[in-house]
Amino acid sequence: MSDDVPEVDGRDPARVIEEAVAHALRLARTWPAWDGRPVPAGDRVYTPHKAVRRLGDHLVDHLAELEARLAGAPPPPDHWHASAVTTPADLAPFTEEDFDEAYSRLHRLGMIWALRLRALDDERLDRAEGGAWTLRQVAFHLGSTYYADAVGDLTPPA
């Protein structure tokens, strides 16, 4: 993941997040085939559970930021360990039931984001606030599929 300012384009920011979640879930559908070995990506490793954890945490983290900013409150400080750690839970087998839970969690988070973003006008989405990214930039940042792509499509070869 990069801390660079996200590039935006003419796409609906809500749709950007919906498409990223849908892409992650398409890949996650294949993760019950995971062989239990963490997948290296850059200087980190990823597993199906870690990718789901990071996707969910990322959506929650920025949702808290969005809601705080809309309420005129300071966003909460960032204390996530993020992908710098791989927890014992991240190393557990990824089952069909895990996919079902991930689907429900990520689909709902994507829906919350989409509904919230569609309730905002362009002026609010593009308002500069200090040195923070605009809310549109935050949405495009969340459109990254990095964590899911790090694990990838684990469909067994035919």
C-alpha positions as CSV (number, residue, x, y, z in Angstrom):
1,M,0.0,0.0,0.0
2,S,1.2,3.5,-0.7
3,D,0.7,6.7,1.2
4,D,0.9,8.7,-2.0
5,V,-2.2,10.9,-2.7
6,P,-4.6,8.7,-4.6
7,E,-5.4,9.6,-8.2
8,V,-9.1,10.2,-8.9
9,D,-11.0,10.1,-12.1
10,G,-14.6,10.5,-13.3
11,R,-15.9,7.3,-11.8
12,D,-18.5,7.4,-9.0
13,P,-16.4,7.0,-5.8
14,A,-19.1,4.7,-4.3
15,R,-18.8,2.5,-7.3
16,V,-15.0,2.4,-6.9
17,I,-15.4,0.9,-3.5
18,E,-18.2,-1.5,-4.6
19,E,-16.0,-2.8,-7.4
20,A,-13.0,-3.2,-5.1
21,V,-15.1,-5.2,-2.6
22,A,-16.6,-7.3,-5.4
23,H,-13.2,-8.0,-6.8
24,A,-11.8,-9.0,-3.4
25,L,-14.8,-11.3,-2.8
26,R,-14.4,-13.0,-6.2
27,L,-10.8,-13.8,-5.2
28,A,-11.8,-14.8,-1.7
29,R,-14.2,-17.3,-3.2
30,T,-11.1,-19.3,-4.2
31,W,-9.3,-19.1,-0.9
32,P,-10.7,-22.3,0.7
33,A,-8.2,-23.9,-1.7
34,W,-5.3,-22.2,0.2
35,D,-2.4,-24.6,1.0
36,G,-1.6,-22.9,4.4
37,R,1.6,-21.2,3.2
38,P,1.7,-17.4,3.5
39,V,2.1,-15.6,0.2
40,P,5.0,-13.2,0.0
41,A,4.2,-9.7,-1.3
42,G,7.0,-7.1,-1.1
43,D,8.4,-7.2,2.4
44,R,5.3,-8.7,3.9
45,V,3.4,-12.0,3.7
46,Y,-0.4,-12.4,3.3
47,T,-2.9,-15.2,4.0
48,P,-6.6,-15.3,3.2
49,H,-7.5,-14.4,6.8
50,K,-5.0,-11.5,6.8
51,A,-6.3,-10.1,3.6
52,V,-9.9,-10.2,4.9
53,R,-8.7,-8.6,8.1
54,R,-6.9,-5.9,6.4
55,L,-9.7,-5.2,3.9
56,G,-12.2,-4.9,6.7
57,D,-9.9,-2.9,9.0
58,H,-9.1,-0.5,6.1
59,L,-12.7,0.1,5.4
60,V,-13.5,0.6,9.1
61,D,-10.5,2.8,9.7
62,H,-11.4,5.2,6.9
63,L,-15.2,5.0,7.7
64,A,-14.3,6.3,11.2
65,E,-12.3,9.1,9.5
66,L,-15.2,10.0,7.2
67,E,-17.8,10.1,9.9
68,A,-15.6,12.1,12.2
69,R,-14.8,14.6,9.5
70,L,-18.5,14.9,8.6
71,A,-19.4,15.5,12.2
72,G,-16.6,18.2,12.5
73,A,-14.6,16.0,14.9
74,P,-11.0,15.0,14.6
75,P,-10.5,11.6,13.1
76,P,-9.3,8.9,15.5
77,P,-5.6,8.4,15.7
78,D,-4.2,5.4,13.8
79,H,-3.0,2.6,16.1
80,W,-3.4,-0.3,13.7
81,H,-0.6,-2.8,13.3
82,A,-2.0,-3.3,9.8
83,S,-0.1,-5.7,7.6
84,A,3.1,-5.4,9.5
85,V,2.0,-8.3,11.7
86,T,0.7,-11.7,10.9
87,T,-1.4,-13.0,13.8
88,P,-1.9,-16.7,14.7
89,A,-5.5,-16.2,13.5
90,D,-4.2,-15.1,10.1
91,L,-2.5,-18.5,9.7
92,A,-5.7,-20.6,10.3
93,P,-7.2,-22.6,7.4
94,F,-9.7,-20.6,5.3
95,T,-12.9,-22.5,5.0
96,E,-16.2,-22.1,3.1
97,E,-17.7,-20.8,6.4
98,D,-14.8,-18.2,6.6
99,F,-15.7,-17.1,3.1
100,D,-19.4,-16.8,4.1
101,E,-18.4,-14.6,7.0
102,A,-16.0,-12.5,5.0
103,Y,-18.7,-12.0,2.3
104,S,-21.2,-10.8,4.8
105,R,-18.7,-8.5,6.5
106,L,-17.1,-7.0,3.4
107,H,-20.3,-6.7,1.4
108,R,-22.0,-4.8,4.3
109,L,-19.0,-2.5,4.8
110,G,-19.0,-1.8,1.0
111,M,-22.7,-1.0,1.1
112,I,-22.3,1.4,4.1
113,W,-19.6,3.2,2.2
114,A,-21.6,3.4,-1.0
115,L,-24.7,4.7,0.7
116,R,-22.7,7.3,2.7
117,L,-20.8,8.5,-0.3
118,R,-23.9,8.8,-2.5
119,A,-25.5,11.0,0.1
120,L,-22.6,13.6,-0.3
121,D,-22.5,16.2,-3.1
122,D,-19.4,16.9,-5.2
123,E,-18.5,19.9,-3.1
124,R,-18.3,17.9,0.0
125,L,-16.5,15.0,-1.6
126,D,-13.8,17.4,-3.0
127,R,-13.5,19.8,0.0
128,A,-9.9,20.3,1.0
129,E,-9.5,20.1,4.8
130,G,-6.0,21.0,6.0
131,G,-3.5,18.4,4.7
132,A,-6.0,15.5,4.6
133,W,-7.1,13.8,1.5
134,T,-10.5,14.8,0.1
135,L,-13.2,12.3,0.8
136,R,-13.2,11.4,-2.9
137,Q,-9.5,10.7,-2.6
138,V,-10.1,8.5,0.5
139,A,-12.8,6.5,-1.5
140,F,-10.4,6.0,-4.4
141,H,-7.7,4.9,-2.0
142,L,-10.1,2.3,-0.7
143,G,-10.6,1.2,-4.3
144,S,-7.2,-0.5,-4.0
145,T,-7.4,-4.3,-4.3
146,Y,-3.8,-4.8,-3.0
147,Y,-4.6,-7.1,-0.1
148,A,-6.8,-9.4,-2.0
149,D,-4.5,-9.4,-5.0
150,A,-1.5,-10.3,-2.7
151,V,-3.2,-13.6,-2.0
152,G,-4.6,-13.8,-5.5
153,D,-6.8,-16.4,-7.3
154,L,-6.2,-19.8,-5.7
155,T,-8.4,-21.7,-8.0
156,P,-6.8,-25.2,-8.3
157,P,-5.4,-25.9,-11.7
158,A,-7.7,-28.0,-13.9
